Amino acid sequence: MIVRDLADVSGSQNEVGGEDVGWTSRRLLLADDKMGFSLHDTLIHPNKPLHLHYKHHLEAVYCIEGRATILDKKSNVEHQLKPGVVYALDKNDEHVLTASETSRFVCVFNPPVTGREVHDETGAYPAPEDGLDPR
């Protein structure tokens, strides 16, 4: 059984990002936990549009605090995000996430991230080292 407290993750090596990059991710479960997914408590900082395109990962995101928008780059449709709204990037959807106030999300990645990934110039994380396809 794995039990973790967000208070213990905050400020540790499993907290990455920061206001300067527009997001802070507190990684509660990672690939080394062998759960088949990773689980993150993420803050999106206001007025810093994030262009993201997870080419090698599927992601589900549940808003629990704040207000934001997500723009689907393929359809050019923008959706409002508020507490209680979930979005799923089920087709590795390219998107722009913009918070109008500090917003908090619970995020799940498949395959799980290791915690060492860095977004590339397209907003993607690299392909998983084990080559697992999330489908």
GISUL-V306084 format. One line per field, one symbol per residue. phi: phi as a letter, one per 30 degrees, with the letter a starting at -180 (. if undefined). psi: psi as a letter, one per 40 degrees, with the letter a starting at -180 (. if undefined). burial: # if it has 24 or more other C-alpha atoms within 12 Angstrom, else .. Layout:
phi = ???
psi = ???
burial = ???
//
This chain:
phi = .cbbcedddeicdccbjkedcjabccddbbeddhciacbbcbccddibecdbaddcbcbcbcdcajbabbcdddcicccdcbejccbbcdbhddabcbccbebbbcbbcbddddjcdbdddciccddeddidcdc
psi = hhhihddddheaeehiaiddeeihhhhdhideefeeiihihhhhiifghhhiggdeiihhhhheiahiihhhddefhhihhihehiihgeffhhihhhheihihihihhhiiideeihhaeeeiiiiideehhe.
burial = .............####....##########.....##########.################.########........##...####..########..##############.#.#...######.....#.
//
